[in-house]
Amino acid sequence: MKQATIIGSGLVGSLWAVYLTKAGYKVNVFERRTDMRKTIISAGKSINLAMSFRGWKALDEMEIGDEIRKIAIPMYGRTMHDLSGNKTYQPYGINDQAIWSVSRGDINCKLMDIAERTGNANISFNEECTGADLKNGIVYLKNTQTGKASEHKSDVVFATDGAFSALRYNAMQKLDRFDYSQKYIEDGYREILLPANADGSYKLEKNTLHIWPRGRFMLIALPNFDGSFTCTLFMPFDGHEHCFNNLTSKEKVNNFFKTVFPNFFEMMPNIADAWEDHPLSSLAIIRCFPWTHGKTALMGDAAHATVPFFGQGMNAGFEDCSVMHSLMKKHNHDWEKVFKDYEIMRKPNGDAVQDLSLLNYIVMRDKVADPTFLLQQKVERRMAELYPGNYFPMYSMVSFSEIEYHVALNKGKEQDEVVLNMIKKNNITQETPSNKLDELIHQFYGEKIKN
Amino acid sequence: MKQATIIGSGLVGSLWAVYLTKAGYKVNVFERRTDMRKTIISAGKSINLAMSFRGWKALDEMEIGDEIRKIAIPMYGRTMHDLSGNKTYQPYGINDQAIWSVSRGDINCKLMDIAERTGNANISFNEECTGADLKNGIVYLKNTQTGKASEHKSDVVFATDGAFSALRYNAMQKLDRFDYSQKYIEDGYREILLPANADGSYKLEKNTLHIWPRGRFMLIALPNFDGSFTCTLFMPFDGHEHCFNNLTSKEKVNNFFKTVFPNFFEMMPNIADAWEDHPLSSLAIIRCFPWTHGKTALMGDAAHATVPFFGQGMNAGFEDCSVMHSLMKKHNHDWEKVFKDYEIMRKPNGDAVQDLSLLNYIVMRDKVADPTFLLQQKVERRMAELYPGNYFPMYSMVSFSEIEYHVALNKGKEQDEVVLNMIKKNNITQETPSNKLDELIHQFYGEKIKN
């Protein structure tokens, strides 16, 4: 039986363990942290993620999608809250297309259970990766509780140990001609738990992603099963009127929320007390290349960590698993060939998902509150309805298809220009009658098809 | 007496030790390597560097310029060798402006001697930096020969340990919100020693930098005191007609030199035998920020390693010393203030010297063989002669002035456009009579001064 090693039992590592055991490998997973399944996660320590098409595709491929759907809440659109508490709703897609709110902790525990239940995956906890012999498939480990050093050799090694991958840091980054960059954005984030009502009901609509877009910063909220919402405030650390470094007292926190998020403050007047429940965290884009060397490959955040604004970090990591799996079958487990194809195919997508994430921060915090953007979205939704084969909105390409990220990014940019030009050329407004709008769209595609 | 620690006794570390001892510090320098003064450097193991204005300024500030000038050879211009062995000469500046060829080993040994001779600098060799407490000025060390671990605390710490700085890697790079990137260029380099004639005379003109520009690659030669030249071939590793990975046999090396550098091959028909004397090395641009944290600062390559094509790596590092020194005096040794100013002033210059270096590779390997570029240089040299206060060629700003690198870069780009436009608009050619050229230049500045 072939042996595989995985460093990190996070989301991607655990799912990849499922893939590999099903493909006939004996899998050893080494995780630096303690077993989170044996730790009581304190209320509100959960981070929420949005599962979309690519994530589901990988889970369904392993026939575990339905099990995960039980712990996921569909969000069919975004609800924007303005300063006066007025709400605007935008569907994410057509029909029942949705992105799904899942708790990182819940899905991670579930995926570890599923991996272990295959019988051929063993997860060892408290094992820190201190280095690796990339060519020979050896990882060097140190037990964080006993201090005991060990090494483990196998046929193939995968590093799924996240943005600050120890294997990458201690081995890959020391390779000659290894390109690497970590770039922090100006903004950080702090999580806030908005509890359920006393009767357990939700304080906001459940099946939507809530956004308080404020131009340079924003608050978002994703639903949990217990009626609470996990909220996240994204804002510059410093150098702006509203920034984390200005919120240095309870009074300042209260004033800030009263002023810029009044309807949120009404729901959570004790915000200042909950302010320190979660740490202030930073956000970085990490790029590197190559992603493979010898018998070792980087997957997920270890290869292409991104900022969270398109909700694609986990989805991109799960898609790495799908792609690696199909290449493994194509090349009949010849990992040298698999790795070569994998990094060439996936690197442009890793770069693109990062660019998309940065773009979508501006969409979420600013553009969704801009009438021109809302009009643009209305026009493009109608174009997609009338010419589904010709127009596919960028958001949908990213969230509801497996079109490669780099294709979605480039096509999306082109389309943006087309729609903006059409609006400008024909003086389209929100008041333009729908039959007139349809006529303009038919005219545009009529000409395009003729040419 | 205040204590300072320097990690790395390379060029910048040794010079900075001189500055600090003269400013009244007791300085401990820790160097990972053995003492190069006690090792016989095998022939041809020397790397040559080009000292220009900024380097000399720093050395003269410490009154050691004359001592270094004794081991430096002035190069007043560049000599281009074409395929037929024809030569073109371009002066670097006006009058006796020159850049100076120095052996890295020679100048490093000399600077270490000078630092130690002050009586207040001690260099400990074989001491590897394994980590640091940046806030408290503690460095953690391990002796590479005895394995003994130790720590050393002082009032202020400087990391001058080069592109792959151990202090940066083991401490700075682990800081939250530390931006970092290492980007390798497609090209590598291999050194070749062109020996002197049997009678000790030079095989090429001594006081010039020789270039064999070949578009995508180039060979250069810098003079040594013993009549030899240190030559360097810069070329892509792979993926091009001429690349290192194609030169896999002595025959291929011989054919390559015969074909693309025939006059060099005539001087060195045993090139294939010497081919493996030096390793094939890679070239990277390393950017990071911040450059300081707590009591610790990065200087030289540790902060802004560049590719060597403008010959400014050492000069920029020496200028770091000049600037840090003047800020130290300005802020009366209040290092918190010094560091804040230092990184804000120097970061744009670190970025610019890297951009300039990348630009100058294209100039050296390609443009210097292009008639349009030579014409452009002729026109700009005349503009600088006629309007010295108004026109300062980019090469001169970088090499013969202390104008900030980022100013030189931006001003240089603007000027390039001005000259190209003037050439185009007035159909200037190499045949344009000099009085006509002067007239056009006077006309241009006349109009400019009027406006």
Interface residues (C-beta under 8 A of the other chain):
Chain A: D176 R177 F178 D179 Y180 S181 Q182 K183 Y184 F237 S282 A284
Chain B: D176 R177 F178 D179 Y180 S181 Q182 K183 Y184 F237 S282 A284
